[in-house]
Amino acid sequence: QKKQNVEPLLVPIYAAICADKIIFNSNYNRDTFIKGVKHLLKTLPEKIPTEVLDKLENNTVIPVPLPNINRKESTTSKDQLSIIWNHRWEYDKGPELLLQLITEVDLRNLPIRFHIVGEQFRHTPKPFGDIQLKLKSHASRLGLKLGAFGYINNRIEYHSLLQSSDLVLSTALHDFQGLAIQEACLAGCSPITPRSLVYPEYVPEDCMYENSNNGKEQVREIIEILVNRLQLKKEGYSLPQVDLTNYTGQVLREKYNDLLSS
């Protein structure tokens, strides 16, 4: 059996032990870190002093402050939805699930326009090529304007796209605060996220789907939410919103000042 290389796992532990104060940006980040450390320490042959874990557990949770983004209403018609997916183009952000969802939206002829944006790297996961082709076909067949696709370098243009969208979607497998989701919510987007990771800390219950290994079941749940949001918009109702007051700079400034001055 191949032995796991523990050195990379020890690096963040060393950093935390050396720190004067340990800060996490969410309860989820803290809890998973401590859980992972406890599991790792059990596998090491040397007995680790209890003071190490005591130090790691003496921590504080303070989110990364969100930027100021004005909230605007969506500019799409009542008969269609505009969704933005705004993550790094990597496998841990769930492009396979995104492709399954877009495929199902296309099969059902749902009037939904997708913006797929985010930072890209040397090796772009294959699903994004299939997603682009599927979106072009879907938009053409339903007479929808093709959404944005790729990295948006201009911050003002990016914020404008957030403000013009109805929903922000996460298919992530890892997210420790979800800044991209939070920025979109500040701009007026209603979220759709997994019922796991950090999201339950601020996303309303009826905006989440079950995070499981069953992609078909996840797609089915997301489609149910989308159909509901289409109906709400058609009838002139507002879509569910997120209260992120506690993540704004105005609220967090005092906490950071207290932390640094102490």
Secondary structure as UniProt FT lines:
FT   HELIX           7..18
FT   STRAND          22..24
FT   HELIX           27..43
FT   HELIX           50..57
FT   STRAND          59..61
FT   TURN            78..79
FT   STRAND          81..86
FT   HELIX           91..93
FT   HELIX           95..107
FT   TURN            108..109
FT   STRAND          112..117
FT   HELIX           127..142
FT   STRAND          149..150
FT   HELIX           155..163
FT   STRAND          167..169
FT   HELIX           179..186
FT   TURN            187..188
FT   STRAND          190..194
FT   TURN            197..198
FT   HELIX           199..201
FT   HELIX           205..207
FT   STRAND          208..209
FT   HELIX           215..234
FT   TURN            235..236
FT   HELIX           245..247
FT   HELIX           249..261
//
